[in-house]
Amino acid sequence: MLAARALKRSVRVSLTRQQMFTFGHRPNTLQKLALGAAPNGTLSCVIHDVLAETSQFEDFTEAVVNWSGLLYQCDNVKLDYKLTKLDLYTPIDMRAPGAALGVYALECAMDELAYKAGIDPLEFRIKNYAERDQNKNKPFSSKELRECYRQGAEKFGWAKRNPEPRSMRSGDNLIGWGVATGVWDAQQQKASAKAILSPDGKLQVGSATADIGTGTYTIMTQIASETLGLPIDDVTFKLGDSKLVEAPIEGGSWTASSVGSAVKAVCLKICKKLLKSAQQMDNSPFKNASIEDVTFQDKQIKLNHDPTQTVSITAAMRHGKVNSIEEEITEQPNVSKQSQYTRNSHSAVFCEVMVDSQLGAIHVTRVVSAIAGGRILNPKTARSQILGAVVWGMGMALQEESVIDQKFGRFMNHNLAEYHVPVNADVHDIDVIFVEENDSIVNPLGAKGLGEIGIVGVAAAISNAVFHATGKRIRDLPITLDKLL
């Protein structure tokens, strides 16, 4: 875009696959953890020190250690985070930046301490459950993590687990079961939306957001349809054009929260105009009704206390003598309300691995991911997000690694033939559970966002399962054959 503005003509940027691999990566970290617990399993101290990479020309930072003071109750916590400059390009945000790394280390350490204490790893986490955010001494806006543990464990069959490492087998394969907790921020950003309702009841809504395969088109259409009571086929949502009203970048798991809240708000403005027109009709039953007293459903406005009293949206527009209703709004987070709480999504990830006792080959055979992400706007697209994130977590745990030429500082495996990612044969049973969670603080929709939470905890659950299967702790990702053997 900058080049096009300077040249005042269209510019196309083309990158080779090798250049795309060089442009950004998840930062390397060296993490040191020291955890202590009383004989009864109560955490007594958490020390988490991180040294992370950045480039020579930028200070790239992530919130890596803060999760270790947030996830479990502990009176003595020390967190430290430092950067070191390397002769590499600046790292970039990847799904759940900071949390995917920091929570991995914490959850592996929690698992190790649970074994040392002789306590079941799931029971150990529940025992040290945090009811408040001790980092900021604030309550959580909502937190259904206990229910994630319960439903996930029940679905997975955790109660049948033999706690002894190397105790579960199937032929020549060692079987391991692991668990880990996930956490991510539930954020809302400033966002705008514009809506136009035509006399035939067709609605067009637009915002300059994006859809990177997460279902943004679908859920925004749903929100508008539900708010105005229109059939979903009568609603069109436009995005991906800078001519549209402003929206935040697609990231941070905040698109549904931010743009969705703006879409709801702009549709409510149209609802209020329609109600005003309906109130001015002769002998109107809506004369003294407020917006809270009516429901928009089936292209009609209905009185809540007497649903037989209705007026069609088209009739209300015709009476108001308008060819269309056009509204635009910018929705801001309610900072005074939200700042009193810590707002997070949570997960409990249960994993089964099968490890060849002779060759060390690892297969992830089962995953159960129980998610507390507030209101789930569309179960189908939401499940797809979690499935994709779990698969990425498998790659993080077992396959994905950029190998650097130490002399020239360049990546050597900068292609999809040598940079390994999970393929269909690597992915087996994945069950996704959405735990019911009501939250009136995070945003008007009550949706916390799902883009990042699905990956946090996955690599740790796999790593913990590998330990249960083999009795070996591998602390350096990915877990490859040479490290395991």
VENHU-V518974 format. One record per run of one state. SS is the DSSP state (alpha for helix, beta for strand, coil for the rest). FROM is the first residue (numbers start at 1). TO is the last residue. Records with the same first field share a line. If there is no record, write none. Layout:
BEGIN
SS: FROM-TO / FROM-TO
END
This chain:
BEGIN
coil: 1-1 / 8-16 / 23-28 / 38-42 / 55-65 / 70-71 / 73-76 / 86-98 / 118-120 / 128-128 / 130-131 / 134-137 / 141-144 / 157-157 / 161-167 / 171-172 / 186-190 / 199-202 / 207-215 / 229-231 / 239-254 / 280-290 / 298-299 / 304-309 / 320-323 / 332-334 / 339-340 / 343-343 / 357-361 / 373-373 / 375-378 / 399-403 / 406-409 / 412-423 / 427-428 / 435-446 / 448-457 / 471-480 / 485-485
alpha: 2-7 / 17-22 / 66-69 / 99-117 / 121-127 / 145-156 / 158-160 / 216-228 / 232-234 / 255-279 / 291-293 / 313-319 / 335-338 / 379-398 / 424-426 / 458-470 / 481-484
beta: 29-37 / 43-54 / 72-72 / 77-85 / 129-129 / 132-133 / 138-140 / 168-170 / 173-185 / 191-198 / 203-206 / 235-238 / 294-297 / 300-303 / 310-312 / 324-331 / 341-342 / 344-356 / 362-372 / 374-374 / 404-405 / 410-411 / 429-434 / 447-447
END
